[in-house]
Amino acid sequence: MSEVPQNLRYTSDHEWVRLEDDGSVVVGITDHAQEALGELVYVEAPEAGQEYGKGDACVVVESVKAASDVYAPIGGECT
C-alpha cells in the first residue's frame, strides 16, 4: 500500500495542493491519476504570470492513452 503524504490536500478530481513556507503553493496530480493516464508524453504547463480561478483548466497532460485537463484547485497566479 502506498503512503499518503500528510502535507498535501486533495481534491475530488485527483489534484493535490502543497503549501510552501513562503506562502506559495505547488499543485500536482495524484498517483491514481498518473496510473490511469499511463505513460506521459507531453505536459502543457501554464506560463508564469498567468492567472487562474478555482476550477479553471490550467494544465493539459497528454499520455499514450488520452489528453486530460488539470483543474486549478485554488485561484492564483502561476510563477
N, C-alpha and C positions, 0 to 999 in steps of 0.2 A: 504494500500500500504506500502511496506517495505521501510526503509530508506537506502540510498546508502551512505556508508562511504566515506567521501571526501579524506581520507588519503590512499586510495587503488587505484592501477592502474590495469586495467582489460585487459585480452587477449580475442580474439575471441573464444578461446577454453574453456572458463569459469574458468580460473585460475585468481588469483589476486596476486599482489605483494605489500608489505608494507615496506617502507624504515624506518629503526630504527635509533635512534640518534647516535649509534656507527658506522653507515655505513653498517651494515649487513641488510639483507632483510628477511622477512618472506613471505612464499608462501602458498597459500591455494586455495580452490575451492569455487565457488560462491554458494549462496543459491539455485539458479536454478539447478546447477549440483547436489547438495546434494539431492534436492527434486526428481530429475529424477532418481537418483540411488536408493532411498528408504533407508531402514534400513541398516546401515553399519555393516558388521560382521568381517572385517579384513582390516588392512592397513599395507602394506609392505613399510615401510619408508626407505630412504637411510641411510647408515652408515656414521658416522662422518668421514670426510676426503675424501669422495667420490667426484669426480669432474664430472660435467655435462656441456655440451654445451647447448646453447639456442635451444629448440625444442627436446631435448633428453627426452625419457621416464624416469622419476626419481622416481615415486611412483606408486604403484598399490593399488587401492581402490576396495575392494570386498564388494558387497551388496547382499541382498537376490535375487536381480534381475540380476546382472551381475558383471563382473570384468572390471575395466576401468583403463587405464594408465592416469597418470597426467604428463604433459609435462613441462619441465623447461622453464619458460617464459624468463629467463635470464641465462647466464652461470655463473658458480662459484663453490665453494667448500662448501659442507654441513658441518655444525658444530653441 
